[in-house]
Amino acid sequence: MINHQTYIYPTDTVWGIGGSIYSEISYKEIARIKNTTEDKPLSILFSTQEELFTYFKFPNSISSSWLKDFFSFESSLLLPLQFQKKEIPSWIFQGSSFVSVRCLDFPIIHDLVKALNSPITTTSLNKTGFSPIASFEEAKLFYEQNCPQVNFVMGKEMSLSGNSSTMISLDDSGQFKMIRNGLYARELSKLCGLSST
């Protein structure tokens, strides 16, 4: 049975909003809350590398320990859809041939994945056109003013960087490409064998 609840939660970078990847109801609610159209791709947030491996196949060069290192640097990985082992609902990627994934080994994210019984669709908590929210106080105010019907996961003790994640794509031939620079773009370039940014 699909859990259609939507959650607000802290990540390593900014506050996020998401729900089960299998809930189109939650996907549409997120679009309404963010005041955007229902055709925006979302990322998928996993709580462990093992969970990620159950949904996607990777080239032999990509190990669980490599992924742990990669995701420790506030990063997102764009994967070709042909890497999927379990079908990803089409509203997640909205016609793209790639899907963005993140993996945060945090107790809060573990608890959310368990509550939803699935990975989480994830995007920044903000109205479209405004900066993503990085502070607990702003996140709480956004929740109270815009979406008191959703679930707010406290996470007050967490320290968020306030930066967008570095985004790197991995193509079907195993080649990496920098898509968006973030705080740890240099470290991720080295990890992926890219020329320094």
N, C-alpha and C positions, 0 to 999 in steps of 0.2 A: 504494500500500500504506500502511495506517494505522500510524503509530508509536504504540505503546501505553505508552511510557515516561512516568513521572511525574517532575517536577523540582521542586526547592526552589531559590528564586532571590531576590535582592534586587530591590525596586522603589524608587520614590522615597519611599514612605511607610513600609511595613513589609515583612518577608519574606513571600514568596508561595509558594504551591504550586499546580501546574497541569500540564497536559499538552495534547495535541492536542485541539482542539474536536471532532474526529471520533472520539475514542476514548472510548466508554462505559466501557470497562475502567478507564481512568485516572480518569474521573469517579467511578466506584464506589470505587476505591482511595482517592481524596481524601476521600470521605465516611467511609470506614472509619478513615483516619488521624486525621481531625478528630473522630471519635466523634459523628457526626451522621447523620441519616437521608438516604436517597438521593432526596430530593425538594427539595433546596435549589438555587435558581438560582445560577449562577456568572457572573462577568463574563468578557468576552473581552478579551484583551490583544493589541494590535497593535504592530508595531515602527515603522511609518511611516503617515503620513496617506494616502499613495497606496494602501497595502494596505487601509486602512479604506474607501476609496472603491471598491475592487473588490468589497467585501462589502455595502456600503450605498449607497443613493442619498440625497442630501441636498437640502434646499431650496436654491435659487440663492444665497441669502444666506449659506450656510455654505461657505466656501472652505477650501482646504488651509492657507492662512496663518492663518485664524481658528481652525481646529482646532489648529494648532501652538501658538497663544497659549493656547487653552483648556486643553490638556493640560499646559502648562508650569506650571500652578497646582495640581498634586496633585489631579486631578479625574477623575470618572467621568461619562459621558454616557449617560443612558437613552434608547434609540431605539425607536420603534414597530416592531414586527415587519414591518409593511408596507413599511418602508424597505429591507428586505433584498433584495439582488440575487442573492446566493448563499444557498442554503438553510442555515439554522443548525439543527443537530440539536436536537430538542425537549428533551433532558435538560439543555441549557444554561439554558433559560428556564423550564422546569417549569410550563407553563400560563399564564405571564404574557403580556400583550400587548406587553411591552417587553423589551429585552435591554440589559444594561449593558456599555459598552465603555470601554476605556482605551487610551491610545497612549503608549508610552515609547520614545523614540528613543535607546536606550542600546545600546552594543555587546553587552552580555550578553543583552538581549532580542532583538536582531537574530540572534545566534548560536542562541538557543533556537528562534526561529521557523524558521530555516533547518534546524536539526536535526530539528524536528518536521514540516517542510514544511506548516505551517499556523499560523494564529493559536493563541494559548494560552488554555485555560480558566484563570482565575485567581481565587484567594481567599486570604485571610490565612492564614499559617502559625500555627496554634494549635489546641488542643483547644476544642471548642465550650464557651462559657461562660467562657473565659479570655481575657485580653488578647492581642491580636496581638503578634507578636515583632518587635522593632526592632533588636536587637543581633546581631552575627555570632556571638558566643559562645553566646547563647541558642538561635539557629537551629541551630548545630552540635550542641548538646546535645539539642535536640528531635529532630533527624535521627538521632543515634546511639541515642537511647532508644526512638523510636517508629517509625522507618521507614528503617532502614539499607539496605533494598532499592531505594530510589528514588535518583535522581541529585541530588547536592548541588552547586550552582554557587557557587563561592567568593564572589566579589564583596566580599571583606573591605574593600577600599579605598573602597567606596561609603558615603556618609553618608545615612542614612535619617531622616526627620523623626519617625517614630513616631506620626503622626496618621492618622486615617481620612481617605480622600479626600473632598472635597466632591462631592456627587452632585446633578446637575441633569438634569431630564428635558426632552426636546424632543418636543412632540406633532406629530401629522400636519398641523397648521395652522401649524407653525413657531413656536409659543409655548414659552417656557421656564418651568420651575418649579423652585424650590429644594426638593430632597428631603432632603438632609443637609448640615449645615454642617461645613466642615473649616477648616483653617488659612487658606486663601485665599478664603473665602466672599465677602468684600467685593469683592475684585478680580474674581471670577467673576460676581458680581451685576452689576457695572458692564459687563463684557464682554457679558453676555447681556441687558442692558437691564432688569434686575430692580431693584426697590426695595432699598436697602441693608439688610443684615442687622445 
